[in-house]
Amino acid sequence: MKKLLAILLAVAMLVLCFAGCGAAGGEEKSDLKVGFIFLHDEQSTYDKNFMDAAKAACEAMNVDYAQKTQIPESKDCYDAAVELIEVDGCDIIFADSFGHESFLIDAAKKYPDVQFCHATGTQAHTAGVKNFHNAFASIYEGRYLAGVAAGMKLNEMIKDGKITADKAKMGYVGAFTFAEVMSGYTSFYLGAKSVCPSVTMDVKFTGSWYDEQKEKEAAQALISGGCVLISQHADSMGAPTACETAGVPNVSYNGSTVAACPNTFIVSSRIDWTPYFKYMIECVQNGKEIDTDWTGTIETGSVVLTDINEKAAAEGTAEKIADVKAKLLDGSINVFDTANFTVGGKAVESYLADVDTDANFEKDTEAIENGVFYESKHRSAPYFDVEIDGITLLDRNYG
């Protein structure tokens, strides 16, 4: 009898052990489900960056998710949101493109019990829709760091006799003449200028967030115009591959292009959306309100750089970037310090930015304080649209 009891006790302990091990190895999946709306698909570096973060965050938080790709900035976005809610049973909807915003707001009004989150938007802080939220990150700091890498490369080219200091001209392929793009190319330029004072930059706009042929042609035109290094705020491989073919150094965006461009890719900055996705899921799980306007930073792990391609980067680039990053974190460097740029040869002491976006795009908020233009202070989405000296816009496209 005692032997039987011992066997039964051992079996019971084994069952408890397996039960405990199962709980430690991973909790049951939450009933919460997240729906993602993407402008393009994984062929777009912009959308792939979001897709990778969505997968990582949902797996880490042990929640299910559904996604819709190739959703244009039209009523299709509203319809996609409705389907994700009514068919897929999603409790949170996230859309990744600026032009999705108004359609997402309409859906948020119809479904007040669902949380709607949106990247790069401008209306959450003024719309008065409690379940609609904007998010972005201080990517201008990442672009500044990428610009430092570009400036280091220019200095190397000057030192090696490949160019003279007065020929240190960069090219930039932009999508639209929006504040988000202007903030990005200006911070990139200022990062390069901080280490290569003679640098100038030409910018061309494609009028599209994703058009591989136009982006390639824009990069080729910039190279033909004397640009010796190219960067971009555009989402295809058009510009990077044009650089690889021409043997021109390239600083990409939203992810490494080293596999396709091993000889010319230097580094890339990007927003890692994983911290935000985990944050919005945690808020809903815990019954907390999601910030109306959330800004990720270097500290939150939202602003990151890829590994540096030592084959193309200048010697000492990693060390220099680490030094500048530390100074950004401690506040001893501010990207848009007005001491570091002029407009029409004059210092800028005051600037009204269009923060509370309206139909007339009226300037409404003083953005400069104590000699610094504070990007992302008054809302998460960029509003720096100052045209500074040293940067030439070869065309314009407002979409």
C-alpha positions in Angstrom: 0.0 0.0 0.0 2.8 2.4 1.0 4.5 1.6 -2.3 1.3 2.4 -4.3 0.9 5.7 -2.4 4.5 6.6 -3.2 3.9 5.8 -6.9 0.7 7.9 -6.9 2.5 10.8 -5.2 5.4 10.7 -7.7 2.9 10.8 -10.6 1.1 13.7 -9.0 4.3 15.6 -8.5 5.3 14.9 -12.2 1.9 16.2 -13.4 2.4 19.4 -11.3 5.9 19.8 -12.6 4.7 19.6 -16.2 1.9 22.0 -15.5 4.3 24.4 -13.9 6.8 24.1 -16.7 4.1 24.8 -19.2 3.1 28.0 -17.4 6.8 29.1 -17.2 7.4 28.3 -20.8 4.6 30.6 -22.1 1.3 31.8 -21.0 -1.9 31.1 -22.8 -2.5 33.4 -25.7 -4.4 36.6 -24.9 -7.9 37.1 -26.3 -6.7 40.5 -27.5 -6.1 40.8 -31.3 -4.3 43.5 -33.2 -5.1 44.6 -36.8 -2.4 46.2 -39.0 -3.0 48.3 -42.1 0.0 48.7 -44.4 0.3 51.0 -47.4 2.4 48.6 -49.4 3.9 45.2 -48.6 7.3 43.8 -47.7 8.8 45.0 -50.9 8.7 48.5 -49.5 11.4 49.1 -46.9 9.1 51.4 -45.1 6.3 48.9 -44.7 8.6 45.9 -44.0 10.0 47.8 -41.1 6.5 48.0 -39.6 5.7 44.4 -40.5 8.8 43.1 -38.7 8.0 45.2 -35.6 4.4 44.0 -35.6 5.5 40.3 -35.7 8.1 40.9 -33.0 5.8 42.8 -30.7 2.8 40.5 -31.0 4.9 37.4 -30.5 6.6 38.9 -27.5 3.2 39.9 -26.0 1.6 36.5 -27.0 -1.3 38.1 -28.9 -2.7 37.3 -32.3 -2.7 39.7 -35.2 -4.1 40.2 -38.7 -2.8 42.4 -41.4 -4.0 44.1 -44.6 -1.4 45.1 -47.2 -1.5 47.3 -50.3 -4.1 49.6 -48.7 -4.1 53.0 -50.4 -4.7 56.3 -48.7 -8.4 56.3 -49.5 -11.7 54.9 -48.2 -10.1 51.5 -48.7 -8.4 52.2 -45.4 -11.7 52.6 -43.6 -13.0 49.4 -45.2 -9.9 47.5 -44.2 -10.4 48.7 -40.6 -14.0 47.6 -40.6 -13.1 44.2 -41.9 -10.3 43.8 -39.3 -12.9 44.5 -36.6 -16.0 42.8 -37.8 -14.4 39.8 -39.5 -11.1 39.3 -37.8 -12.3 40.4 -34.3 -9.5 43.0 -33.7 -9.4 45.2 -30.6 -6.7 47.5 -31.8 -6.2 48.9 -35.3 -2.9 50.4 -36.4 -2.3 52.1 -39.8 1.2 53.1 -41.1 0.8 55.9 -43.6 0.1 59.6 -43.3 -2.8 59.6 -45.7 -4.6 56.8 -43.8 -5.3 59.2 -40.9 -8.7 60.8 -41.8 -10.2 57.4 -42.8 -8.9 55.9 -39.5 -10.6 58.7 -37.6 -13.9 58.0 -39.3 -13.6 54.3 -38.3 -12.6 55.3 -34.7 -15.8 57.3 -34.4 -17.9 54.4 -35.6 -16.2 51.9 -33.2 -15.6 53.7 -29.9 -14.7 50.5 -28.1 -11.8 49.8 -30.4 -8.5 51.6 -30.1 -7.0 53.1 -33.2 -3.3 54.0 -33.5 -1.6 55.7 -36.4 1.9 56.5 -37.4 3.1 59.9 -38.6 -0.3 61.6 -38.2 -1.0 65.1 -36.9 -4.7 65.2 -35.8 -5.0 63.1 -32.6 -4.2 66.0 -30.3 -6.9 68.2 -31.9 -9.5 65.8 -33.2 -11.1 65.1 -29.8 -11.6 61.4 -30.6 -10.8 59.6 -27.4 -9.9 56.2 -29.0 -7.7 57.7 -31.8 -4.0 58.1 -31.2 -0.9 59.3 -33.1 2.7 58.0 -32.7 6.1 58.8 -34.1 9.7 59.0 -33.0 12.6 61.4 -32.8 14.0 59.9 -36.0 15.7 63.2 -36.8 18.3 62.2 -34.2 18.8 58.9 -36.1 19.2 60.8 -39.3 21.6 63.2 -37.7 23.8 60.2 -36.6 23.5 58.8 -40.2 24.6 62.2 -41.4 27.7 62.1 -39.2 28.6 58.8 -40.9 28.1 60.5 -44.3 30.3 63.5 -43.2 33.0 61.1 -42.1 32.9 59.4 -45.6 33.2 62.8 -47.3 36.2 63.7 -45.1 37.8 60.4 -46.1 37.2 61.1 -49.8 38.7 64.6 -49.4 41.8 63.1 -47.5 42.3 60.5 -50.2 42.2 63.1 -53.0 39.0 61.7 -54.6 37.3 65.1 -54.2 38.2 68.5 -53.0 36.4 70.1 -50.1 34.4 72.4 -52.3 33.1 69.3 -54.2 31.6 67.7 -51.0 28.1 67.7 -52.3 25.5 65.1 -51.2 22.3 64.2 -53.0 19.0 63.3 -51.3 16.0 61.5 -52.9 12.8 62.7 -51.1 9.1 61.6 -51.6 7.2 64.8 -51.0 8.0 68.4 -49.7 6.3 67.6 -46.4 7.7 68.5 -43.0 8.5 64.9 -42.2 10.8 64.7 -45.3 12.2 68.2 -44.8 13.0 67.5 -41.1 14.7 64.3 -42.2 16.9 65.6 -44.9 17.8 68.7 -42.9 18.9 66.7 -39.8 20.9 64.4 -42.1 22.6 67.4 -43.6 23.3 69.0 -40.3 24.9 65.7 -39.1 27.2 65.7 -42.1 28.0 69.4 -41.7 29.0 68.9 -38.1 32.0 66.9 -39.2 32.5 68.2 -42.8 31.8 72.0 -42.8 32.1 72.4 -46.5 29.3 70.0 -47.4 26.3 71.1 -49.5 23.3 69.0 -50.6 20.8 68.9 -53.5 17.4 67.4 -53.1 15.0 65.9 -55.6 11.4 64.8 -55.0 9.6 61.9 -56.7 6.0 62.7 -55.7 5.6 59.1 -54.4 6.4 57.2 -51.2 7.3 54.2 -53.3 8.3 54.3 -57.0 11.5 52.3 -57.7 12.0 53.7 -61.2 11.5 57.4 -60.1 13.8 56.9 -57.1 16.4 55.3 -59.2 16.2 58.1 -61.8 16.3 60.8 -59.1 19.5 59.2 -57.7 21.1 59.0 -61.1 20.2 62.6 -61.8 21.8 63.7 -58.6 24.9 61.7 -59.3 25.1 63.2 -62.8 24.8 66.6 -61.1 28.0 66.1 -59.1 26.6 64.5 -55.9 29.3 62.2 -54.5 27.1 60.6 -51.8 23.4 59.8 -51.8 20.7 59.4 -49.1 17.0 59.2 -49.2 13.5 59.4 -47.7 12.0 56.9 -50.2 11.0 53.3 -49.7 12.3 51.2 -52.6 15.7 49.9 -53.6 15.8 52.4 -56.5 18.3 54.9 -55.0 20.6 52.3 -53.3 20.9 50.1 -56.4 21.6 53.2 -58.5 24.5 54.0 -56.1 25.8 50.5 -56.2 25.9 50.6 -60.0 27.7 53.9 -60.0 30.0 53.2 -57.2 28.7 56.1 -55.1 28.4 55.8 -51.3 24.8 55.5 -50.0 23.1 56.1 -46.6 19.8 54.3 -46.8 16.7 54.4 -44.6 14.5 51.9 -42.8 17.0 49.1 -43.0 20.3 47.8 -44.2 20.8 47.4 -48.0 24.2 45.8 -47.6 23.1 42.5 -49.1 22.3 44.2 -52.4 24.8 47.0 -52.1 27.8 45.6 -50.4 30.3 48.1 -51.8 28.4 51.4 -51.3 26.0 51.0 -48.3 27.3 52.7 -45.2 24.5 52.8 -42.6 20.8 53.2 -42.2 18.6 54.9 -39.6 15.1 53.7 -38.8 12.3 53.8 -36.3 11.9 50.5 -34.5 8.1 50.3 -33.9 8.3 47.3 -31.6 8.4 49.4 -28.4 5.3 51.3 -29.4 3.4 48.2 -30.4 4.2 46.5 -27.1 3.2 49.7 -25.3 -0.3 50.0 -27.0 -1.0 46.3 -26.4 0.0 46.6 -22.7 -2.3 49.7 -22.3 -5.3 47.8 -23.6 -4.5 44.7 -21.7 -4.2 46.7 -18.4 -7.1 49.0 -19.1 -4.9 52.1 -19.3 -5.3 54.9 -21.8 -2.9 55.1 -24.7 -1.1 58.4 -25.1 -2.9 60.7 -27.5 0.4 61.6 -29.1 3.4 59.3 -28.3 7.0 60.0 -29.2 9.6 57.3 -29.2 13.3 58.2 -28.6 16.8 56.7 -28.6 16.2 55.9 -24.9 13.0 54.0 -25.6 14.8 51.9 -28.3 12.6 53.5 -31.0 15.4 55.3 -32.9 18.1 52.9 -34.1 20.9 52.5 -36.6 21.8 49.4 -38.5 25.3 47.9 -38.2 27.9 50.0 -40.1 29.3 48.4 -43.2 33.0 48.7 -42.5 33.7 48.0 -46.2 32.2 51.3 -47.3 32.3 53.5 -44.1 35.2 55.7 -43.2 37.6 54.5 -40.5 36.5 55.6 -37.0 32.8 56.0 -38.0 31.5 53.7 -35.3 33.4 55.5 -32.6 32.3 58.9 -33.8 28.7 57.9 -33.9 28.9 56.5 -30.4 30.3 59.8 -29.1 27.7 61.9 -30.8 24.9 59.6 -29.7 26.0 60.0 -26.1 25.9 63.8 -26.5 22.4 63.6 -28.0 21.3 61.6 -25.0 22.8 64.0 -22.4 21.5 67.1 -24.2 24.9 68.6 -25.1 24.0 68.3 -28.8 20.7 69.5 -30.1 20.0 68.5 -33.8 18.3 71.8 -34.7 20.5 74.1 -32.7 20.0 77.5 -34.5 23.7 78.3 -34.1 24.4 75.6 -36.7 22.3 76.9 -39.6 21.2 80.1 -41.3 18.4 81.1 -43.6 19.3 83.7 -46.3 22.6 84.2 -44.5 20.9 85.1 -41.2 20.4 83.4 -37.9 16.9 82.2 -37.1 15.6 83.5 -33.8 11.9 82.7 -34.1 9.8 80.4 -36.1 6.1 79.6 -36.1 5.4 76.0 -37.0 2.2 74.4 -38.2 1.6 72.1 -35.3 -2.2 72.2 -35.0 -2.8 71.3 -38.6 -5.9 72.8 -40.3 -7.2 73.1 -43.8 -5.2 76.2 -44.5 -1.9 74.9 -42.9 -1.6 78.0 -40.8 1.5 78.5 -38.7 0.4 78.4 -35.1 3.2 77.5 -32.6 6.5 79.0 -31.7 9.0 76.2 -32.1 12.3 77.9 -31.1 13.2 78.2 -27.5 16.6 79.2 -26.1 18.2 78.9 -29.5 16.9 75.5 -30.4 14.1 74.4 -32.7 12.4 71.8 -30.7 11.1 69.1 -33.0 8.6 66.6 -31.6 7.9 68.7 -28.5 4.5 69.9 -29.4 3.4 66.8 -31.3 5.0 63.5 -32.2 5.0 64.0 -36.0 7.7 66.3 -37.4 6.9 70.0 -38.1 10.4 71.3 -39.0 10.0 72.7 -42.5 12.6 75.5 -42.5 14.6 75.7 -45.8 18.1 76.3 -44.6 21.3 77.5 -46.4 23.4 74.8 -47.9 20.5 72.7 -49.2 19.2 73.3 -52.7 15.7 71.9 -53.6 15.9 71.0 -57.3 12.1 70.6 -57.5 9.1 70.5 -55.3 6.2 68.1 -54.8 3.6 68.6 -52.2 1.4 65.6 -53.2 
